[in-house]
Structures are given as C-alpha cells and as structure tokens.
Amino acid sequence: NKVLLDINYRSKGEIIDIANRLIEKNENRYEKVIKCGQGNGANVNYISPEDSEEEAVYIAKDIKDKIQEDYTEYTDFAVIYRTNIQSRALVDVFMDMRIPFVVKDSIVTIYDHWAAQDILSYLRIGVNPNSNKDWIRIINKPFRYISKDNLNLIKDEPDFINALINKCDLHPKQVKTINDLDIDISYVKGLNPKNAISYIRTTLDYDRYILDYCTNRKIKINGLIEILNELESSATNFKTIQEYLDHIERVKSEIVDNKNNKETDGVIFTTMHSAKGLEFKNVYIIGANEGTIPHEKSYEIDDEEKKNDQIEEERRLMYVAITRAEENICISSPINKYGKRVSKSRFVEDIKAPTKKEMDSISIGDKIYHKKFKEGIIVEKNGDSIKIRFKDVDRVLNSKVCLTKRIIWKI
C-alpha cells in the first residue's frame, strides 16, 4: 500500500497553488493534490528583466531592501537556477554590491573552464607579451602547425615570437601566420575586454576551432559555446583588459573563501538539484526560459516518449524549486540571453494556465461574463472549444486561452 503525504507544512497557500498547477501537467504522477498546512499570505511575483545581468541586479537590490525593511537574515533568501553557469552574473553583482552569499554546489567558476582559459590566455598576452605559458597554450588554437619540438625549443626564450620566427625552421607561410597573430594581439590589447573576446572568437577563429574540436570528437557544441557566451557577457562592464583580469582573480579568491568559511550568513545560491530538502522564506528562480528550464537537451531527443519523460523530469525540478519557498517567490524570465531573444519557460505558462478542475467547471448552460462582449451563455462545449451566445451573436472561443488570460469568468 502506498501512503501519499499530501500536506505541505512549509509553503503558504499561494505557493502550493502554483506548484499544483504546474505538476498537474505531468502525465506520469500519483493523482494527488498537495494541501497547504500553513494558510495563505504568500507573494508570488513574475519578472521579465532585460537579461541575466539586469536580473541579478534586480534580485540583489530587492534583497537589500527587504533586509533593511524587515531585519531578516541573508540566509532567509535563496536564488535557485537550473545549471551552475547561471550563478556567474549573481556572483559578480553580489560581490560588487557587497552582499554576502554562499554557493551550495561545489563550484568551479566558468573562468576555470579550459575554453575560457584559452580566451583568457589571449587576453593575458595582450597585457603581457612575455607570458610564454600563455603563448604555448594558444599558439595552436586554432591550429597554426607549430610542432611540439619547436615549442620545447623556445619555451624559455625572453621574446617568444621573435624566437619562434628566427630559431625554428618555419615555412614562409607559417612565418606570415605568426606575424599576423602578433599584429592581431597588439590590436586586441587596445580593445575593451568584451570586444576583445568577440574579436578572438570571430576574427581569430577561436569559435571555428571549437566547432572542429566538437566535430572531431562527435560531441555537441552547445555547452562550449554557452561557456564562451557567458565569458563574453561577464566582460561587459569593464573598460580595460587588466581591470577584467583583476576582477576574475577576485572572484576566484572570493569563491575559495566562500567554500572554506562554513559559518557565513549569506544569500544561498543553489541549483535545483541541490535545493532538494531545503527551505527558505524567500526564493528567486532565475532563467525561467525555454532552453534553460526545461533544459534544451530535454527536447533535443528524437524519441517522442523519452522526450516527454525528460520534459516531465524538468517539470518536477521546477516543482522542487517552487516548493522550497515558504512565504515569497519570484520567478524571473529574462527577455534576452547572450543578445538573442528567448521565450518564457513553458512551465511559467503551465502555472498561469487553468487547472483541469477549472476547465471542467465550465459547462453548457453556464452564464459567463466576457471582458469585451459582456454577458453570455455557453451553448456548446467540445474539448477546449466553447460556443457562447451573446446578446446579438454566437461566438466560438478557446476556453483554455480565455481562462488563462482571465477574459471570461462565471457569473
């Protein structure tokens, strides 16, 4: 016998309501509706900031305001996201605004990823052309046909490029490639970091190198491109490369301190997976967009049944995130991601859509009120389609759309 635990003693009624509305859309689940043991009075808020930077700033300011108003503790707040990469903008903004935070997951910053390290090597050479370690890292990314033997020969030379051209037996074509690279690096040095990263990715063909890398290994390119997009985005507010590189070192040491200091009173940053079992008075769910939650990998599956299972798994994750909140929840769906428009998560639409009970509650003979056409009577119902007799005309409408947008209601 299965015992279904159907009372939630953590979250207030409004939070339970949106969680139930969401999970009801899953086919594979126990038919249970969670009841609330805490009464009502929660705030449910939806925001659509411009992008992840604006999202992080909004949340940081909101938390600061609430702390000043209510004298609550930072640990009463949590920011929950689908993937670790989303914490980057939060870490940057919270550091700038001096708001303490604790990262739940074992975090490796994006700056530690090998692809980001390649780009940062290009930037470091711009600032310090004598960094042989960085030259060796990028000289064949993209491939410039410089052999390991040649690199070993000159790895300790004070002027790396000069030694490469004069002490190694290079083909004239290779010499031209190296000279061009040297000129490009000098040009990069004068750019702001965001433009410099963009130049390295496009003009210096780093993205093409990544494409070849993935093609040769038969792996998907999306993850690596996301790292590079996030890196480029992280450089947005810096004027000089040196300033940006200093910022990265500060972030890295802050994260290490963060991990070592277990006593910190700070806002919790956590992935949906790691949030299971936790509870917070105030929760912000960020990046509620298609491709993030549900994650794009869930709907890139060809097999329809597996795809549906995966989407349902993602919906359960969103449910977990929502039900971490006790009193207040804010769900954020940025309008743009890496400069491209993105749509709201289908899960946000699920929450706003009418429940099965609400859909079933309207039937033939019901009197309704329509925002535009005023009073009417339902004369036919077929699935989502309803025919309503208004004063001077019959109209066929989609009941789901009308209820979702609160265009009609029963009277």
SEVO-165916 format. One record per residue (C-alpha): x, y, z; residue in three letters; residue number from 1. Coordinates in nm, 2 decimals, always signed. Layout:
// SEVO-165916
c1, c2, c3, type, seq
X, Y, Z, ALA, NUM
...
END
This chain:
// SEVO-165916
c1, c2, c3, type, seq
+0.00, +0.00, +0.00, ASN, 1
+0.12, +0.35, -0.09, LYS, 2
+0.08, +0.62, +0.17, VAL, 3
+0.05, +0.96, +0.00, LEU, 4
+0.18, +1.25, +0.21, LEU, 5
-0.04, +1.53, +0.08, ASP, 6
+0.00, +1.81, +0.33, ILE, 7
+0.28, +2.07, +0.29, ASN, 8
+0.37, +2.24, +0.62, TYR, 9
+0.64, +2.45, +0.46, ARG, 10
+0.48, +2.68, +0.20, SER, 11
+0.19, +2.91, +0.21, LYS, 12
-0.12, +2.85, +0.01, GLY, 13
-0.04, +3.07, -0.30, GLU, 14
+0.29, +2.89, -0.34, ILE, 15
+0.12, +2.54, -0.31, ILE, 16
-0.14, +2.66, -0.57, ASP, 17
+0.12, +2.74, -0.84, ILE, 18
+0.32, +2.42, -0.76, ALA, 19
+0.00, +2.21, -0.80, ASN, 20
-0.09, +2.39, -1.12, ARG, 21
+0.25, +2.31, -1.26, LEU, 22
+0.28, +1.94, -1.16, ILE, 23
-0.08, +1.87, -1.27, GLU, 24
+0.05, +1.89, -1.63, LYS, 25
+0.27, +1.58, -1.58, ASN, 26
+0.11, +1.26, -1.71, GLU, 27
+0.33, +1.02, -1.50, ASN, 28
+0.25, +1.11, -1.14, ARG, 29
+0.04, +1.00, -0.85, TYR, 30
-0.31, +1.16, -0.86, GLU, 31
-0.26, +1.38, -0.55, LYS, 32
-0.31, +1.74, -0.49, VAL, 33
-0.09, +1.88, -0.22, ILE, 34
-0.28, +2.07, +0.05, LYS, 35
-0.15, +2.36, +0.25, CYS, 36
-0.09, +2.34, +0.62, GLY, 37
+0.03, +2.70, +0.65, GLN, 38
-0.26, +2.92, +0.55, GLY, 39
-0.23, +3.20, +0.28, ASN, 40
-0.05, +3.53, +0.26, GLY, 41
+0.24, +3.45, +0.02, ALA, 42
+0.36, +3.68, -0.25, ASN, 43
+0.41, +3.53, -0.60, VAL, 44
+0.59, +3.76, -0.83, ASN, 45
+0.69, +3.72, -1.20, TYR, 46
+0.95, +3.95, -1.36, ILE, 47
+1.10, +3.98, -1.71, SER, 48
+1.43, +4.16, -1.69, PRO, 49
+1.63, +4.25, -2.00, GLU, 50
+1.90, +3.98, -1.94, ASP, 51
+2.08, +3.79, -1.67, SER, 52
+2.28, +4.10, -1.56, GLU, 53
+1.97, +4.30, -1.50, GLU, 54
+1.81, +4.00, -1.34, GLU, 55
+2.10, +3.97, -1.09, ALA, 56
+2.09, +4.35, -1.01, VAL, 57
+1.71, +4.34, -0.95, TYR, 58
+1.75, +4.05, -0.71, ILE, 59
+2.04, +4.20, -0.53, ALA, 60
+1.85, +4.53, -0.48, LYS, 61
+1.53, +4.35, -0.38, ASP, 62
+1.72, +4.15, -0.11, ILE, 63
+1.90, +4.47, +0.02, LYS, 64
+1.56, +4.65, +0.05, ASP, 65
+1.39, +4.36, +0.23, LYS, 66
+1.68, +4.32, +0.47, ILE, 67
+1.66, +4.69, +0.56, GLN, 68
+1.28, +4.68, +0.60, GLU, 69
+1.24, +4.35, +0.79, ASP, 70
+1.58, +4.29, +0.96, TYR, 71
+1.57, +3.94, +0.82, THR, 72
+1.89, +3.74, +0.77, GLU, 73
+2.06, +3.68, +0.44, TYR, 74
+2.02, +3.31, +0.48, THR, 75
+1.64, +3.36, +0.46, ASP, 76
+1.69, +3.42, +0.08, PHE, 77
+1.78, +3.17, -0.19, ALA, 78
+1.84, +3.21, -0.56, VAL, 79
+1.77, +2.88, -0.74, ILE, 80
+1.88, +2.80, -1.10, TYR, 81
+1.89, +2.51, -1.34, ARG, 82
+2.26, +2.50, -1.42, THR, 83
+2.57, +2.62, -1.24, ASN, 84
+2.68, +2.85, -1.52, ILE, 85
+2.38, +3.08, -1.43, GLN, 86
+2.55, +3.17, -1.10, SER, 87
+2.82, +3.38, -1.28, ARG, 88
+2.62, +3.70, -1.31, ALA, 89
+2.49, +3.66, -0.95, LEU, 90
+2.84, +3.62, -0.81, VAL, 91
+2.97, +3.93, -1.00, ASP, 92
+2.68, +4.15, -0.89, VAL, 93
+2.66, +4.04, -0.53, PHE, 94
+3.04, +4.09, -0.49, MET, 95
+3.00, +4.44, -0.64, ASP, 96
+2.72, +4.53, -0.41, MET, 97
+2.89, +4.37, -0.11, ARG, 98
+2.61, +4.13, -0.03, ILE, 99
+2.73, +3.81, +0.13, PRO, 100
+2.64, +3.48, -0.05, PHE, 101
+2.71, +3.11, -0.01, VAL, 102
+2.73, +2.88, -0.31, VAL, 103
+2.58, +2.54, -0.23, LYS, 104
+2.73, +2.34, -0.51, ASP, 105
+3.09, +2.25, -0.55, SER, 106
+3.15, +2.54, -0.78, ILE, 107
+3.41, +2.56, -1.05, VAL, 108
+3.38, +2.91, -1.19, THR, 109
+3.34, +2.95, -1.57, ILE, 110
+3.69, +3.11, -1.57, TYR, 111
+3.84, +2.78, -1.48, ASP, 112
+3.69, +2.60, -1.78, HIS, 113
+3.96, +2.51, -2.04, TRP, 114
+3.78, +2.71, -2.32, ALA, 115
+3.76, +3.02, -2.11, ALA, 116
+4.12, +2.97, -2.01, GLN, 117
+4.22, +2.97, -2.38, ASP, 118
+4.05, +3.30, -2.43, ILE, 119
+4.20, +3.45, -2.11, LEU, 120
+4.54, +3.34, -2.23, SER, 121
+4.49, +3.55, -2.54, TYR, 122
+4.39, +3.85, -2.32, LEU, 123
+4.69, +3.80, -2.08, ARG, 124
+4.93, +3.80, -2.38, ILE, 125
+4.77, +4.13, -2.48, GLY, 126
+4.87, +4.27, -2.14, VAL, 127
+5.20, +4.09, -2.10, ASN, 128
+5.36, +3.97, -2.43, PRO, 129
+5.63, +3.79, -2.23, ASN, 130
+5.40, +3.53, -2.09, SER, 131
+5.54, +3.22, -2.27, ASN, 132
+5.30, +2.99, -2.08, LYS, 133
+5.00, +3.17, -2.24, ASP, 134
+5.17, +3.17, -2.59, TRP, 135
+5.22, +2.80, -2.57, ILE, 136
+4.86, +2.75, -2.47, ARG, 137
+4.71, +2.94, -2.76, ILE, 138
+4.96, +2.91, -3.04, ILE, 139
+4.78, +2.61, -3.20, ASN, 140
+4.42, +2.72, -3.11, LYS, 141
+4.32, +2.75, -3.39, PRO, 142
+4.58, +2.52, -3.54, PHE, 143
+4.89, +2.70, -3.67, ARG, 144
+5.10, +2.39, -3.74, TYR, 145
+5.37, +2.47, -3.48, ILE, 146
+5.53, +2.15, -3.36, SER, 147
+5.58, +2.04, -3.00, LYS, 148
+5.96, +2.02, -3.07, ASP, 149
+5.96, +2.38, -3.18, ASN, 150
+5.77, +2.49, -2.87, LEU, 151
+6.00, +2.30, -2.64, ASN, 152
+6.30, +2.46, -2.81, LEU, 153
+6.18, +2.81, -2.74, ILE, 154
+5.97, +2.78, -2.42, LYS, 155
+6.21, +2.97, -2.20, ASP, 156
+6.31, +3.24, -2.46, GLU, 157
+6.26, +3.60, -2.34, PRO, 158
+6.10, +3.71, -2.67, ASP, 159
+5.88, +3.42, -2.77, PHE, 160
+5.75, +3.54, -3.11, ILE, 161
+6.10, +3.65, -3.22, ASN, 162
+6.25, +3.32, -3.12, ALA, 163
+5.96, +3.13, -3.30, LEU, 164
+6.03, +3.31, -3.62, ILE, 165
+6.41, +3.31, -3.61, ASN, 166
+6.51, +3.00, -3.42, LYS, 167
+6.26, +2.75, -3.56, CYS, 168
+6.27, +2.62, -3.91, ASP, 169
+5.93, +2.76, -4.02, LEU, 170
+5.78, +2.76, -4.36, HIS, 171
+5.73, +3.12, -4.50, PRO, 172
+5.35, +3.06, -4.48, LYS, 173
+5.39, +2.98, -4.11, GLN, 174
+5.60, +3.29, -4.05, VAL, 175
+5.33, +3.50, -4.21, LYS, 176
+5.06, +3.34, -3.99, THR, 177
+5.27, +3.41, -3.67, ILE, 178
+5.34, +3.77, -3.78, ASN, 179
+4.96, +3.82, -3.84, ASP, 180
+4.89, +3.68, -3.50, LEU, 181
+5.14, +3.92, -3.34, ASP, 182
+4.97, +4.21, -3.51, ILE, 183
+4.62, +4.09, -3.40, ASP, 184
+4.73, +4.05, -3.04, ILE, 185
+4.86, +4.41, -3.05, SER, 186
+4.52, +4.52, -3.18, TYR, 187
+4.33, +4.31, -2.91, VAL, 188
+4.54, +4.49, -2.64, LYS, 189
+4.36, +4.82, -2.72, GLY, 190
+4.01, +4.69, -2.71, LEU, 191
+3.77, +4.67, -2.41, ASN, 192
+3.75, +4.31, -2.28, PRO, 193
+3.41, +4.23, -2.43, LYS, 194
+3.51, +4.34, -2.78, ASN, 195
+3.85, +4.17, -2.74, ALA, 196
+3.68, +3.84, -2.66, ILE, 197
+3.44, +3.88, -2.95, SER, 198
+3.74, +3.96, -3.18, TYR, 199
+3.93, +3.64, -3.06, ILE, 200
+3.62, +3.43, -3.12, ARG, 201
+3.54, +3.56, -3.47, THR, 202
+3.84, +3.73, -3.64, THR, 203
+4.10, +3.50, -3.48, LEU, 204
+3.87, +3.20, -3.55, ASP, 205
+3.85, +3.06, -3.20, TYR, 206
+3.49, +2.96, -3.24, ASP, 207
+3.58, +2.78, -3.56, ARG, 208
+3.85, +2.59, -3.36, TYR, 209
+3.58, +2.49, -3.11, ILE, 210
+3.35, +2.37, -3.39, LEU, 211
+3.63, +2.15, -3.54, ASP, 212
+3.71, +2.02, -3.19, TYR, 213
+3.35, +1.91, -3.13, CYS, 214
+3.31, +1.77, -3.48, THR, 215
+3.62, +1.55, -3.45, ASN, 216
+3.51, +1.42, -3.11, ARG, 217
+3.14, +1.39, -3.21, LYS, 218
+3.03, +1.60, -2.92, ILE, 219
+2.76, +1.87, -2.91, LYS, 220
+2.89, +2.22, -2.94, ILE, 221
+2.62, +2.40, -2.74, ASN, 222
+2.78, +2.36, -2.40, GLY, 223
+3.12, +2.51, -2.51, LEU, 224
+2.95, +2.79, -2.70, ILE, 225
+2.75, +2.87, -2.38, GLU, 226
+3.07, +2.89, -2.18, ILE, 227
+3.22, +3.14, -2.44, LEU, 228
+2.89, +3.34, -2.45, ASN, 229
+2.89, +3.36, -2.07, GLU, 230
+3.25, +3.46, -2.06, LEU, 231
+3.19, +3.74, -2.32, GLU, 232
+2.89, +3.85, -2.12, SER, 233
+3.09, +3.86, -1.80, SER, 234
+3.33, +4.12, -1.96, ALA, 235
+3.05, +4.37, -2.04, THR, 236
+3.11, +4.63, -1.77, ASN, 237
+3.49, +4.65, -1.78, PHE, 238
+3.69, +4.92, -1.97, LYS, 239
+4.03, +4.76, -1.98, THR, 240
+4.16, +4.40, -2.01, ILE, 241
+4.37, +4.44, -1.69, GLN, 242
+4.07, +4.55, -1.49, GLU, 243
+3.87, +4.25, -1.61, TYR, 244
+4.16, +4.00, -1.54, LEU, 245
+4.19, +4.15, -1.18, ASP, 246
+3.82, +4.10, -1.14, HIS, 247
+3.84, +3.74, -1.23, ILE, 248
+4.12, +3.68, -0.97, GLU, 249
+3.90, +3.85, -0.71, ARG, 250
+3.60, +3.63, -0.80, VAL, 251
+3.81, +3.31, -0.78, LYS, 252
+3.95, +3.40, -0.43, SER, 253
+3.60, +3.50, -0.31, GLU, 254
+3.47, +3.16, -0.41, ILE, 255
+3.75, +2.98, -0.24, VAL, 256
+3.69, +3.19, +0.08, ASP, 257
+3.33, +3.12, +0.05, ASN, 258
+3.38, +2.74, +0.04, LYS, 259
+3.62, +2.75, +0.33, ASN, 260
+3.40, +2.97, +0.56, ASN, 261
+3.12, +2.75, +0.67, LYS, 262
+2.97, +3.00, +0.91, GLU, 263
+2.88, +3.27, +0.66, THR, 264
+2.54, +3.44, +0.69, ASP, 265
+2.48, +3.48, +0.32, GLY, 266
+2.22, +3.45, +0.04, VAL, 267
+2.21, +3.09, -0.08, ILE, 268
+2.29, +3.02, -0.44, PHE, 269
+2.19, +2.67, -0.54, THR, 270
+2.10, +2.46, -0.84, THR, 271
+1.75, +2.30, -0.85, MET, 272
+1.91, +1.95, -0.79, HIS, 273
+2.09, +2.07, -0.48, SER, 274
+1.79, +2.25, -0.34, ALA, 275
+1.60, +1.93, -0.26, LYS, 276
+1.51, +1.91, +0.11, GLY, 277
+1.60, +2.28, +0.18, LEU, 278
+1.35, +2.56, +0.27, GLU, 279
+1.38, +2.94, +0.26, PHE, 280
+1.14, +3.22, +0.34, LYS, 281
+1.22, +3.39, +0.01, ASN, 282
+1.31, +3.22, -0.31, VAL, 283
+1.41, +3.36, -0.65, TYR, 284
+1.40, +3.12, -0.95, ILE, 285
+1.61, +3.27, -1.23, ILE, 286
+1.64, +3.20, -1.60, GLY, 287
+1.28, +3.06, -1.64, ALA, 288
+1.32, +3.04, -2.01, ASN, 289
+1.28, +2.77, -2.28, GLU, 290
+1.62, +2.61, -2.33, GLY, 291
+1.72, +2.67, -1.96, THR, 292
+1.43, +2.51, -1.78, ILE, 293
+1.32, +2.29, -1.95, PRO, 294
+1.69, +2.24, -2.05, HIS, 295
+1.74, +2.23, -2.42, GLU, 296
+1.89, +1.88, -2.40, LYS, 297
+1.55, +1.75, -2.29, SER, 298
+1.37, +1.84, -2.61, TYR, 299
+1.65, +1.76, -2.85, GLU, 300
+1.57, +1.39, -2.80, ILE, 301
+1.43, +1.23, -3.11, ASP, 302
+1.23, +0.96, -2.94, ASP, 303
+0.89, +1.12, -2.85, GLU, 304
+0.82, +0.91, -2.54, GLU, 305
+1.17, +0.97, -2.40, LYS, 306
+1.14, +1.34, -2.48, LYS, 307
+0.81, +1.36, -2.28, ASN, 308
+0.97, +1.18, -1.99, ASP, 309
+1.26, +1.42, -1.99, GLN, 310
+1.03, +1.72, -2.00, ILE, 311
+0.83, +1.58, -1.71, GLU, 312
+1.16, +1.53, -1.52, GLU, 313
+1.24, +1.90, -1.58, GLU, 314
+0.89, +2.00, -1.47, ARG, 315
+0.95, +1.81, -1.14, ARG, 316
+1.27, +2.00, -1.09, LEU, 317
+1.08, +2.33, -1.13, MET, 318
+0.83, +2.20, -0.88, TYR, 319
+1.11, +2.13, -0.63, VAL, 320
+1.24, +2.48, -0.68, ALA, 321
+0.90, +2.64, -0.63, ILE, 322
+0.82, +2.44, -0.32, THR, 323
+1.14, +2.55, -0.14, ARG, 324
+0.97, +2.88, -0.08, ALA, 325
+0.78, +2.94, +0.25, GLU, 326
+0.65, +3.29, +0.21, GLU, 327
+0.76, +3.47, -0.11, ASN, 328
+0.86, +3.36, -0.45, ILE, 329
+0.98, +3.55, -0.75, CYS, 330
+1.01, +3.37, -1.09, ILE, 331
+1.23, +3.56, -1.34, SER, 332
+1.23, +3.51, -1.72, SER, 333
+1.48, +3.74, -1.89, PRO, 334
+1.39, +3.87, -2.24, ILE, 335
+1.73, +3.81, -2.39, ASN, 336
+2.01, +3.56, -2.35, LYS, 337
+2.35, +3.64, -2.50, TYR, 338
+2.20, +3.92, -2.71, GLY, 339
+1.92, +3.69, -2.86, LYS, 340
+1.56, +3.70, -2.76, ARG, 341
+1.44, +3.39, -2.56, VAL, 342
+1.09, +3.28, -2.48, SER, 343
+0.94, +3.23, -2.13, LYS, 344
+0.96, +2.88, -2.00, SER, 345
+0.65, +2.67, -2.08, ARG, 346
+0.64, +2.60, -1.71, PHE, 347
+0.55, +2.96, -1.64, VAL, 348
+0.27, +2.92, -1.89, GLU, 349
+0.17, +2.60, -1.72, ASP, 350
+0.14, +2.78, -1.39, ILE, 351
-0.08, +3.05, -1.54, LYS, 352
-0.30, +2.81, -1.73, ALA, 353
-0.63, +2.70, -1.58, PRO, 354
-0.63, +2.37, -1.39, THR, 355
-0.82, +2.06, -1.51, LYS, 356
-1.08, +2.14, -1.23, LYS, 357
-1.13, +2.49, -1.36, GLU, 358
-1.16, +2.37, -1.72, MET, 359
-1.42, +2.11, -1.61, ASP, 360
-1.61, +2.36, -1.40, SER, 361
-1.75, +2.54, -1.70, ILE, 362
-2.03, +2.36, -1.88, SER, 363
-2.32, +2.41, -2.11, ILE, 364
-2.58, +2.64, -1.96, GLY, 365
-2.33, +2.84, -1.75, ASP, 366
-2.37, +3.21, -1.75, LYS, 367
-2.04, +3.39, -1.82, ILE, 368
-1.90, +3.74, -1.84, TYR, 369
-1.66, +3.83, -2.12, HIS, 370
-1.44, +4.13, -2.09, LYS, 371
-1.53, +4.26, -2.44, LYS, 372
-1.87, +4.10, -2.53, PHE, 373
-2.02, +4.12, -2.18, LYS, 374
-2.28, +3.86, -2.06, GLU, 375
-2.34, +3.53, -2.24, GLY, 376
-2.44, +3.17, -2.21, ILE, 377
-2.24, +2.86, -2.30, ILE, 378
-2.45, +2.67, -2.56, VAL, 379
-2.19, +2.41, -2.68, GLU, 380
-1.87, +2.26, -2.54, LYS, 381
-1.62, +2.04, -2.73, ASN, 382
-1.28, +1.99, -2.57, GLY, 383
-1.13, +2.33, -2.53, ASP, 384
-1.37, +2.49, -2.77, SER, 385
-1.69, +2.66, -2.64, ILE, 386
-1.97, +2.83, -2.82, LYS, 387
-2.11, +3.13, -2.63, ILE, 388
-2.44, +3.30, -2.71, ARG, 389
-2.40, +3.67, -2.65, PHE, 390
-2.68, +3.93, -2.69, LYS, 391
-2.66, +3.97, -3.07, ASP, 392
-2.42, +3.69, -3.18, VAL, 393
-2.28, +3.34, -3.12, ASP, 394
-1.90, +3.32, -3.08, ARG, 395
-1.68, +3.01, -3.07, VAL, 396
-1.38, +3.06, -2.83, LEU, 397
-1.10, +2.86, -2.68, ASN, 398
-1.19, +2.82, -2.32, SER, 399
-0.83, +2.75, -2.22, LYS, 400
-0.70, +3.07, -2.37, VAL, 401
-0.99, +3.27, -2.22, CYS, 402
-0.94, +3.13, -1.87, LEU, 403
-0.56, +3.17, -1.89, THR, 404
-0.59, +3.53, -1.99, LYS, 405
-0.88, +3.59, -1.75, ARG, 406
-1.10, +3.71, -2.04, ILE, 407
-1.41, +3.51, -1.92, ILE, 408
-1.54, +3.41, -1.58, TRP, 409
-1.86, +3.25, -1.45, LYS, 410
-2.13, +3.47, -1.30, ILE, 411
END
